[in-house]
Amino acid sequence: MTDHLDSFFQHDAELAWEPTEPGVKRKIMAYGEDLMVVRVVFEAGAVGKAHQHPHRQASYVESGSFDVTIDGRTERLTAGDTFFVPADLIHGVVAIKAGQLIDSFTPMRKEFL
């Protein structure tokens, strides 16, 4: 597999949104074999249900407020905060206030394509 898209540069307005769960949508911003960056938008009260995957994940809270649970521990995070999820740990989020997360995964999430 080659790196994503036909350009080094991506323009947000040209990238497609995909609904994932009620009140949640995502947009794949860029990816290559060993890295993927995804913007995820949550309406207030929306839930990113608890799940696990073999990818490592680092996420940046771009806006809003989220209760983030990782391996049974929950913290409220707001704009500018980050969290890291090691491979295979159960994690999920609840949007307390509408907002956006920027998720990075390594390796890339092939199932998102």
N, C-alpha and C positions, 0 to 999 in steps of 0.2 A: 504494500500500500504506500502511496506517496502522501506528502503533506497536503493539507486541505486547500482547496480552491486553486485558482490559476494565477494568484497574485500574492505578493507579500503583504498587501494592504487590503483591509476590509472596511467597508463603509456601513455603519449601523443601519441606515435607512434601507439598504439593499438586502439585509439579512432577514430571513423569515422567522416568525414566531410559531411556536408549537405549544398548544395547550397540553398540560400534563396531568393536572388534578383540578378539581373545582377551585377557581380563584387563583390558579397558578399557571404561568406560561414561561417558556424558555426559548432562548435564541442562542444557537451555537455561534460563537464569535470567531473562533479559529481553532484549528487542530492539526496535529501531526501525529505520527505513530505513537509517540511517548508523552504527549501533552494535549489537553483540551481545555479551552476556556469557554464558559457558558454564563450568560446573563439570565437570571431567574427573577421574575416579577411576581410578587404576592399581593393580593388584596388583603385588607385587614381581616383577621380571623382565619385566613387560609392556612392549610396544614400541608407541610411536606412530610408525609407519613413516615414512620420509623422504618428503616431499611438498612441493608448492608451490601457491600460490594467489595471486590478484591482490589479496587483502586484506592490510592491515597488521595485525599481531597483537602485542599486549602481553600477557604472561602473568606471573602471580604464583604462586610455589610456596607453597601454603597449608600443605602437610605433605609429609613424605617426603624422598626424595633422588632426583635425576634427572641422568643424563648428557644434556645438551641439545646437539645439533649444529645449527649454523646456518652455511650456506655453507661447509661443510668444517671448521669450527672447533668443537671440543667442550670444554665445561666442565661440571663437576659443580656443581649447584645444590641448595640445601637450603631448608627453610622460611624464608620471609621474603625470599628472593631473587627477582629478576625477570629477564625477558628480552624483547627486542623483535625482531620479524622484519619487515623491510621487504617490500613486495610482491614476489612472484615469486622469492624466495630459497628454495632447498631447505633443509628443516629437519625434525627429528624428535627424539624423546626415547626414553630407556630408563629405566624405573623401577628404580633400584638398591634402594630401600626403598619399600614401598607408600606411596602418597601421593595428593595432589590438586593439580591446577592450576586456577586461575581464568583463563580465556582471554577476552580482549576483542578483537573484530574490528571494523575499519572498512573499507569499509562492512560491513553485516551479511552473514552467510553464508546466502544464500537456500536453498542446497542442503541445509542442516541442517533445514529446516522440513518 
